Amino acid sequence: MRIIVSGGGTGGHIYPALALVESLLKHEPDSKVLYIGSFRGLEGSIVPKTGLDFKQLHVQGFSRSLSLTNFKTVDLFIKAVKKSKQIIRDFKPDIVLGTGGYVSGAVLYAAQRLRIPTVINEQNSIAGVTNKFLSRGADRIAISFPHAANQFPKDKVVLTGNPRGQQVFEKKGDFSLTEFDLDPKLPTVLIFGGSGGALKLNSAVVNFANRFSEQKKFQAIFVTGRKYFDSVSNRLADLKINSSNFVVLPYLDNMDDVLPKIDLLISRSGATTLAEITALGIPSILIPSPNVTANHQEKNARQLEERGAAEVILESDLSSAMLYHDLSELLSHKSKLEPMAQAAKKLGHPDAADKLYKLLVQVINERKQETTK
C-alpha cells in the first residue's frame, strides 16, 4: 500500500496515526508511507524519530474572534492545499488518512480534489470542524465513540476505535514498579494531568499528599508536568512528605510500560488517554479540561461514566478532600474497582488499528472496482 497519513498539532492526532502505520507495516511490510504534518505542531519532534518520510506545511487555526489573522489563516490554507496537491501527485498514494488537526484539513481536501480515496479518523465524541467539513468528500469516517456517529453521513461511518488503544494493549515488556521503588503488590494510582500538567489538579494533590503518604494501604505516581515540577517539589519538601509510597515525577516517557501496572488513573479525558485505558481495562477518575473546543473532554468522559467505567469530577467542582476521598474509596475496595475495570474493557477496542487498516484496504478496493466498471 502507498499511503499518506496526516495529523498534527497535538499528540492526540499524532499517536493514533503512528499506531495505524505500525499496524499497516505488520500486515504489509513493503508499504510506502509519507507523513505530512505542520511546522507548528508536536509532529516535527515526534515523527522524524520513527524514520518515516516526513513533510511539513505552514498552516494555522482560525481565531474564534474577528481578527485579521484569519485572513492569513485562509491564505496559508490555500497555499497548503496547493503544495499538498503537488506532494500527492509526486507520491501517488493509494489512499490518504487524516487523523485531525489543521494540517490534515489541507491534505485531505487536496486529495479529495484530486479524487484520491480519503478516510478520516475522528477520535473524539464531538467531531472537529475540520473533520465535519471534510466528511462530505471522504470515503469513510472511522470513529472512536458511538456518540460521534450522528455528526457525519450515516452511510460513511464505521466504529473502529482509536488505533492508539491497540498499540498500548499489545505492548510487551518487563517493567516493574520497583523501578520507582514502589511495591508491585500494593494498589497503585497514577495521577497525570497531561504532558503540560494541570495546575488545579496538582494543587489538589499537593494538599492531600501528607495524608496520603501517612497511610500504608496504597501508593501513588504523581506526574506534575515539567513546568510545574519544581514548584510542586518545593511545596512537598516543605510538607516533609514520605516518598516511600508517593513518587513525584515531571513526566513519564514510558507511559506504555506504566499503564498496565496501575489500578486506577486520575487524569484529563483526552481521546488518546481514554483509548489507552479502555483497551487495558483501567478504572479512572476523570477531570476534563475546560479549555478545549466544544467541551469535548467532558463529553468523552461522560461516555465512560455512563457505562460505569469512570467517575467524573469537573474542574470547577474539584477539591482536595473530594479527590482524596474518591481515590481512597476505590483503592481500598476491590469490589468497587473491579466492575469499573470490566466496564472499561467492554468499551475498549484492543484491535482498533487492525480494524482501521482493514477499512483502508476495503476503501481502496471499492475505488478500484468503481474505476473498472
Sequence and secondary structure as in RCSB ss.txt:
>XXXX:A:sequence
MRIIVSGGGTGGHIYPALALVESLLKHEPDSKVLYIGSFRGLEGSIVPKTGLDFKQLHVQGFSRSLSLTNFKTVD
LFIKAVKKSKQIIRDFKPDIVLGTGGYVSGAVLYAAQRLRIPTVINEQNSIAGVTNKFLSRGADRIAISFPHAAN
QFPKDKVVLTGNPRGQQVFEKKGDFSLTEFDLDPKLPTVLIFGGSGGALKLNSAVVNFANRFSEQKKFQAIFVTG
RKYFDSVSNRLADLKINSSNFVVLPYLDNMDDVLPKIDLLISRSGATTLAEITALGIPSILIPSPNVTANHQEKN
ARQLEERGAAEVILESDLSSAMLYHDLSELLSHKSKLEPMAQAAKKLGHPDAADKLYKLLVQVINERKQETTK
>XXXX:A:secstr
 EEEEEE SSHHHHHHHHHHHHHHHHH TT EEEEEEESSSTHHHHGGGGT EEEEE      SS  THHHHHHH
HHHHHHHHHHHHHHHH  SEEEEEESHHHHHHHHHHHHTT  EEEEE SSS  HHHHHHHTT SEEEESSGGGGG
GS GGGEEE   HHHHHHHT      GGGGT  TTS EEEEE  TT  HHHHHHHHHHHHHHHH  S EEEEE  
HHHHHHHHHHHHHHT  TTSEEEES  TTHHHHGGG SEEEE   HHHHHHHHHHT  EEE   SSSGGGHHHHH
HHHHHHTTSEEE  GGG  HHHHHHHHHHHHH HHHHHHHHHHHHHH  TTHHHHHHHHHHHHHHHHHHHHH 
